[in-house]
Structure formats: C-alpha cells, structure tokens
Amino acid sequence: MDWKALRRQRINRQIEAVQAKIDLLSGKTVADVKALAAGFESPDFPKIGVPEDSWTGAPEPLDESSFGRNPDATTFNYCGWCKYAQPMLSRCNYGIESYCGLMPEEHRRMAHFNTPCELISGNQKLMDACVAHLKDELDKLENKKRELERI
C-alpha cells in the first residue's frame, strides 16, 4: 500500500471518529448527557496519593477498584477513564491528567483523573460550542481529504 492510500485510510478513520462525536452530542441537552453518564461508573476514590513508582509526582488513585477499572468506564462522569478524555499523562488504563476531546480549545483545561465531567455540570451553551467545534474539525478533515485526492 502506498503512502497516499495509508493517509486516506487515516483521514477516513478520523472523519468517522469525529462524525460519531457529532452524532453523539448533536441536538442533545445537558440532561441527555447526564442520562448517558448514568450508564457508566461514578466511583468514589477512597485512596489518592503519589505511587512509589511515579516519576511525575502527580497524585493518582491508589484504591484496588481503580487499578482494575476498564478504559471508558467513567465516561461522562470522571475524566480518568472517560472515552473522550485525551490523556496528557497516563498509566495503563486511565488518564492521570487529560483534557476533554469534545471541547473546543477555549474551554479545555487540564483535568485530573477524578475531575467531574464538565459537560454534565455545564450548560447548553457549552454543549452547542462542543458541537460547533466538532463540526469545524470535521470540515478541516474533509478539506484535507479533498486535497489528498487532488494529489
């Protein structure tokens, strides 16, 4: 397979991923996202500290249930194991520090593994800003795809 075909595949996967996010949030309210969150874990974090093997010194969950929690388990509840978190610092199955991959840059902030979801504590204006951001992202990817097809 040549570089052009590989690049086309990559862009198509990115387009599909962004479209799925748009489909998820488009026309939804904060209450709708809260209802989605109810289908995921909303755990307590009874023990938080700096693990002995930490090279960053960042606090992490030290409780047994957090060690075995699956990725995506806390989607729309807590950032650490959220499907839409973009980890900047991570450990195996969770993000120690992340930002939300659904939010536009002007709303993004670094969040810790136990930061409650900003979408479900936000307002409709934030939800609409997320959808608009994702649509812009989709347009940029579709433009890249068209440029690649012209080459």
Solvent accessible surface area in square Angstrom, and as a share of the most:
residue,aa,sasa,rsa
1,M,159,0.71
2,D,84,0.44
3,W,147,0.52
4,K,43,0.18
5,A,26,0.20
6,L,95,0.47
7,R,94,0.34
8,R,80,0.29
9,Q,79,0.35
10,R,125,0.46
11,I,2,0.01
12,N,48,0.25
13,R,144,0.53
14,Q,63,0.28
15,I,26,0.13
16,E,116,0.52
17,A,52,0.40
18,V,7,0.04
19,Q,65,0.29
20,A,62,0.48
21,K,36,0.15
22,I,9,0.05
23,D,90,0.46
24,L,40,0.20
25,L,1,0.01
26,S,48,0.31
27,G,79,0.76
28,K,60,0.25
29,T,60,0.35
30,V,23,0.13
31,A,69,0.54
32,D,54,0.28
33,V,0,0.00
34,K,105,0.44
35,A,73,0.57
36,L,65,0.32
37,A,4,0.03
38,A,88,0.68
39,G,69,0.66
40,F,82,0.34
41,E,80,0.36
42,S,75,0.48
43,P,20,0.13
44,D,119,0.62
45,F,30,0.13
46,P,109,0.69
47,K,120,0.51
48,I,77,0.39
49,G,20,0.19
50,V,83,0.47
51,P,23,0.14
52,E,187,0.84
53,D,97,0.50
54,S,26,0.17
55,W,214,0.75
56,T,55,0.32
57,G,43,0.41
58,A,10,0.08
59,P,67,0.42
60,E,3,0.01
61,P,1,0.01
62,L,44,0.22
63,D,13,0.07
64,E,148,0.66
65,S,69,0.45
66,S,0,0.00
67,F,116,0.48
68,G,62,0.60
69,R,14,0.05
70,N,106,0.54
71,P,82,0.52
72,D,62,0.32
73,A,15,0.12
74,T,0,0.00
75,T,2,0.01
76,F,6,0.02
77,N,16,0.08
78,Y,45,0.17
79,C,19,0.11
80,G,4,0.04
81,W,3,0.01
82,C,22,0.13
83,K,121,0.51
84,Y,24,0.09
85,A,13,0.10
86,Q,68,0.30
87,P,71,0.45
88,M,122,0.54
89,L,32,0.16
90,S,66,0.43
91,R,68,0.25
92,C,144,0.86
93,N,34,0.18
94,Y,12,0.04
95,G,1,0.01
96,I,6,0.03
97,E,42,0.19
98,S,0,0.00
99,Y,54,0.21
100,C,28,0.17
101,G,8,0.07
102,L,1,0.01
103,M,3,0.01
104,P,8,0.05
105,E,132,0.59
106,E,139,0.62
107,H,75,0.33
108,R,71,0.26
109,R,122,0.45
110,M,92,0.41
111,A,4,0.03
112,H,84,0.38
113,F,4,0.02
114,N,49,0.25
115,T,17,0.10
116,P,82,0.52
117,C,13,0.08
118,E,50,0.22
119,L,1,0.00
120,I,34,0.17
121,S,88,0.57
122,G,32,0.31
123,N,88,0.45
124,Q,75,0.33
125,K,166,0.70
126,L,20,0.10
127,M,1,0.00
128,D,80,0.42
129,A,25,0.20
130,C,0,0.00
131,V,18,0.10
132,A,55,0.42
133,H,34,0.15
134,L,0,0.00
135,K,97,0.41
136,D,80,0.41
137,E,53,0.24
138,L,19,0.10
139,D,76,0.40
140,K,133,0.56
141,L,18,0.09
142,E,58,0.26
143,N,66,0.34
144,K,98,0.41
145,K,56,0.24
146,R,119,0.43
147,E,90,0.40
148,L,5,0.02
149,E,90,0.40
150,R,178,0.65
151,I,127,0.65
